[in-house]
């Protein structure tokens, strides 16, 4: 029986989210894992209680999974999606291995400097400079970090390969 892996990340916000999730599950299957995509859960179509139902369903999928693989690419700024970070934290609190992946190993400072603004301060705060690709709390909590673009699922494939080695 293959190990199950919850696929955390901002892909649920993509215009073709369900189709993208199917492709991600196929990549997992090819790597010997059963992928659990957040949109796999049955959610009521009516808006009343929908957000709570999504929260509960995703939490249940994480609890059921053997591990989590998380797309931690920049999302709406220089940090990962906050919902994905919560899912990572929940899995870690449950003692599950979590492998995150990013498109590049570039540090936060390098990415900020390469941006059109090029400032090491946002409106009020300094950008942390510890030579890490993610916030230090997240980077040091992960079981492992893999790198690769989203194109052809290279980041996901690299993360699944690391996870396979961890679960041996």
Steps between C-alpha positions, in 0.01 A plus 500: 500500500646836399551782748265795470624855469295817548578753227506840671541816297335788320396280206143505633487865385608424142234549230526129408542381860319167470683401180829612655425286805439198275839554336664530843338174613632333182853620584457358850377168363799476266724554805321227698280724716127557525449875467230673705404834345303751713220522243442123524272557799125537458403857594143634509417718200322759711705784649363448854770324699708434190823645638470293819424189292813560289710546814366180658534296181858610437596436862348151474699429181822609672419285804440202267821553299829333579693814401464846348669649196455878485549747216657793684550733203451872547130581509364853501840631609827343613350243736307176442122478515393533865251213469778273375720606791217410740465158335876444538482598867202274564681204344817572699298521821362154416855366457474450125799550269465814288704570189462849361604607154585835347581601142848613601745491787537880477476663839221737595746790479616396151140481379413839650812662351411355158149645518415833336494664844833354613454612861591300808217664691131476434277783615606461864722195554842371403528189284671221695843408371600154622593361159183291484242467220214519752423660833734344759215350703366316197839407351625340823171317565485313170626144483666593168492763225516419130541737207355503152264699287130435476545433129463126440462462878879501554468635857234244590707218350810610694297519823348155446848355438621645831190372676553150359851498650369627835231233525735207436 
